[in-house]
Amino acid sequence: MIETWSTKKLGEVCDFVFGYSFRADDFNESGDGLPVIRIGDIDKGITKKFYYKKYNNKYLVNNGEILIGLSGSIKVNKWKGKRALLNQRIVKVHNFTSGVSENFVFYQLPKVLKRLEIQISQGTVKNVLLPHLFNLQILVPSLSIQQKIIERLNEIRKAQELNEKQISLANELFQSLLHQELKPKKNWQTKKLKEVAAIHYGKGLTRSERKENGKIFAYGSNGPVYKTDKILINSPTIVIGRKGAVGAVHLVETPCWPIDTTFYTEILDSNLIDLKFLYFALRIKKLEKMAIVTAVPGINRDHLYNITLCIPSIIIQHQIVKKLSIIQEYKKKLLKQKELLQELFEKVLHKCFSGENL
């Protein structure tokens, strides 16, 4: 703790409103009434559920108010959406006392709540109740120091928001160009996937192999699931989720060991189709819709084989791949910038709350 800074209990500087247990049967997705904020909505700022019946005004949440989610891992964020209703397992933090900046407390909360989460994981706290939040210790320097810290952190936040907007625009541009470039045109050939590529089943790994650290990746819907030193494929390939992350499509350009919940492709004639072009073509097919509904949903290889593809000449394919790859490379730079900005934010946050360079 910084000696010249005082500490207070969180409950001494603000009020809490615990969300109401609205009946799920009263929700609708047609937009009738007010949006209902559920745990998964805190970070997104948008909701899919609405409530049209009577409610207590204390459960209203306005844009910019601080919310703490108490389901699973504890999360904190400011509400970015329209006026909405507060659902159960979410707490609104508001009505800050004079001498304490809401933003200053907000920047402290992730670290403070992390300590509470550790207590929960160790079993010393089972359910987060009002006393737990009330008694959380926060640092409270003078208002001038609070404002100075807020200004520094806000500058980085603005850069992060701009970066996020650029990533979003890059995604939109990629999707637009992807559909524009792959829209069938005259003189394009119609082929089934089995005519241009072979599809193989991924192989099973032992439990110990799944825990090994190496250079080789297995893939799920959001990227690498785990690593292993065991190499199956040394050449670039496309990995498709067969079970679990059904329909996820990944272009793997480093050696990989596709696991038993995936397929991997082998180009039959590189003069007919480019691997990256095939990857882009499969991405717009929405393969997850091909899943067979069983106890464990999955994709049948024969169904994949019969996917219809429209293919231009190999020269046109290379040109399309080049255009799309430029946007992908730009996005990679933006994502790297995102990492660097987050590292900078964490570093400045630590320095500020350690009393350095104030």
N, C-alpha and C positions, 0 to 999 in steps of 0.2 A: 504494500500500500504506500502511496505517496504521503509523506508525513504532513504536508500542508493542506492536504485534501481531507475533508470529512467524509464519513460514511453514513448512509442511512438505509433503513429498510425500504424495499421497493414499495410496500404498502403505505409508507409514510408520505410518499410523494405523488401517489396517483391512486385511482380507483380501478376496480376490476368488475367486469360483467361476464359471467359464465353463460355460454350459449344455451338456448332452450332446446329441449328434445321434441322438435316438431315431428309429427307423425308422417312417416314416409308415404303413407297412403294419400296424404293431402297434397303431395307434390305433383306438379305437372311440368311438362317440357314444351308447352305451347306458348309460354310467355305471359300467362295470366298471373297478375299480382306482382310481388317483389321477388327478386332473385334470393336464393338461400345459399349462404356460404358454408360449404362443407370442407373437411380437412384438405382434400385434394385441390380445392380452389384457391387456397391462400396464396400460393406463388403465381398461379396463372392469372388471377384477377378477373376471371370470367366464370360464370356458373351455367349449369344446364338445367337445374331444378328451380321451380318457382312455387310460391305459396300465396294463395289469394284470400285466405280466411283472416279473421281478426288476430291481432298480435299486440304485445306490449311494446311501447316505443323504446324501452330500454334496450331491446334487442336489435335496434337499427344500427347499421354500420355505414359510415360515410367514407368517401375516398380519402386516403391518407391516414386513416386511423390504424393503430398498431394492433395486430392480432397474434395470438400465441396458440399454435395447434398442439394438442396434448395426446394425440393418438399415435402410437408407435414412437418414432423419434420426435423429440420436441422441436418444433420449428417456429420461427418468428419472422414476420414480414409486415409491411404496410399494405393495406388493401388498395389495390389499383383499379378496382372496378366501380360500377355505379352503386348508388345506395342499395343496400341489401340487408338481409336478416341473418342473425348470428345463430348457427346451428350448434348442437351439443358438441362437447369436447374441444371447443374453441373459446378463447378468452379475449375480450376486448380490453385494452389498457388505455385509459383516458383520464381526463380531469386532473392534469398535473398541477401541483402547487406552484406558487410564485417562487422564483429563485432556482427552479429546476427546469431545464429545457427538455421538451419531449424528445427532440432529435438526439440530444446527448444521451438520454437513457436508452433510446432505441439502439444506438451504436454499441452500448454496453451489453445489451440483453443476450446476444448469441453466446458470449463467453460465460455470462452468469447462468444462463439456462443450461449450458453444457455441464456445469458442475452439478446441477440438479439431475440431469439425465444420467450422470455417472452414479449418483446415489440410487437412482431407480434401478440401473443395471446391476448394482451390487445388492439390491434387495432391501436397502435401508428405507426406501420410499416405494410404496406399491402403486398408489394412485396420487396424482398431483391434485392437491386440494388448495383451497384459499390460503390457509396458513403457510403452506410451502412457498407460494408466490409472494405473500405478504412479507415474509421474513428474509427474502433474498437480499443480500448486501450489495449496494451499489455505491460508486464513488461520486461525490458531489463537490467539485471545486467551485470557485467563484463563477458568476455568470459570464464574466469577460473571458475566462479560460475556456468555459464550456463553448462559447461562441467561436473562439479561435479554433478549437478542435473540430467543431462542426463544419466550419468553412473549409478546412483542409480536406476533410473526408468527403464533403459534398462535391468538391472539385473532381475527385477521383470517381465518385459515383456518376457524375455527369458524363465523364469520359467512358465509363462502362455502359451507360445507357445508349450513348452514341454508337459504341461498338456493337451492342446488341441489335440496334436498329439496322446497322450495316449488314450484320449476319442475316437478319430477317429479310432484308432486301435482296441479298445474294441468293438466299433460298428461293425467293419468289422468282427472281430472274432465271435461276437454274431450271425450276419447274416449268416456267413459261417456254424457255428455249428448248427444253427436253421434249415437250409435247409438240412444239412447232417443227422442230427438226425431224422428229420421228413420225410425223404425220405422213401416211402413205402417199406416194406421188407416182406419176406415170413412169413406166419402165422399171419399177421396183418388182422384185420377185416375191412370190408368196411361198414360204417354206414352213414346214413343221419343225419344231425344235429338234426332233430326233434325226432330221436330215442334216443338221449343221453341227450338232454336239451330242456326245454321249454323256449320260448321267449315271454317276456311281454313288453307291451308298457309303456314307462315312463309316469309320470303324470304331468299335468300342475301345475304351481305355480302362485300365484297372484303376482302382481308387488311388493307389500310390502315384500312378502316372498323372492323374488329374491334379495332384497337389504339387508336382514338380515345377520348379521355376526354370524356364528356358526361353528360347527366342521364338517359339512357334505358337501360333494362336489358334484357338477354336472360337467359333463365332455364334452369337445369339442375336436377338433383335436390336440390342444397343451396342454391339461390338464384341470385343474379346470376353469370353467367359472364364477361361483359365488358360494356363500355358503348360507346355510339355516339351521336353527335349526330343521326343520321338517324332521323326520326320516321315511323312508319307509322300507328300507332293513337293517337288522342288521347283516346279514351274508355276507361273501365275494361273489362277483358277477363279471360278465363281463358286461361292459356297451359298447354298440355299437351305433355309431352315425347314426341316422335315417334321419335327415335333417340337413342342415347347414354343420356340420363337417361329411359329409356322409362317412360311412365306417370306421371311427376312432374306434379303439378297445382299451379299457382300462380295466385292472384288478384292481378292487376296493376292498381293503381288510379292509376298515373301513366302518362304517354305511354310507349309501348314499341315496339320494333322486334323482333317475334318472329323468331328466326333459322330457317334452313331445316331444323333438326332438331326443330322444334316445330309444333304446331297452335295456332290461337287461335280463340276462339268469338265469335259475334255473336248476341245474344238476338233472337229473331224477334218476340216479343210480350211486352213488359214487364208487361202486365196479367195474363199467364198465369204467368210465372215470374220470380223475383227473381234477379239475377246471383249474389249471395252465397249464396242458397239452392242454386243450381245448383252452385256451387263446393263447398259442403259435401256435396251429394249425390254429386258425382263423387269426392270424397275417400274415401268408404267403398266405392267400387266396386273398389278395388285394380286399377287399370288396367294395372299392370305385368304382370299375369297374362295380358293380352291380346296380349302381344308375339308376333310371328311369329318362329319360330326360323330364322334364316338366318345368313349370314356376318356381317351387321350386323343384329342383332335390332331390330324396330321394330313400330309399331302401324299398322294399316290404318284409314284414315278411315271406310270403310264399316262396319267393326266397331264403331267408336265411335258412328256414327249409329244403330246398332241396340241400343244400351244402353237397357234399360228403366228408367224413373224413375217413382217414386210421388210425386205432387205434390198437396199440400193447396191450399186457397184461398190467394190472394195475401196475405190478411190474416194467416192462420196462418203463412205463409212468413216474413213480416216479424217476427212474434213469435218464431219459432224463431231467425232470424238475430240478433235483438237479444240473446237469451239466450246464444248461442254467442259473439257478439262481445264481450260483457262479460268472458268468460273469456279471450278472446284479448288484450284490452286489458290485463287484469291480468297476463298472461304477458309482454307487452311491457315492462311496468314492472319485472317481475322480471328480465328479460334486461338491461334498462338498469342495474338495480342490480348485476347480475353484472359488467357492464363496469366500473362505478365501483369495486366491491370489488377487481377485478383491478388497476385503476390504483392504488388505495390500497396494495395489497400490494406492487406493484413499486416504488412510491415509498418505502415504509417499508423494504423490502429494500435499496434503494440507500443510503438514509440510514444504516441499521444497519451495512452493510459499508463505509461511508465514515467511520465513527466519529462521526457527527453525533448529538447529543442522547442520548448514552449516560449 
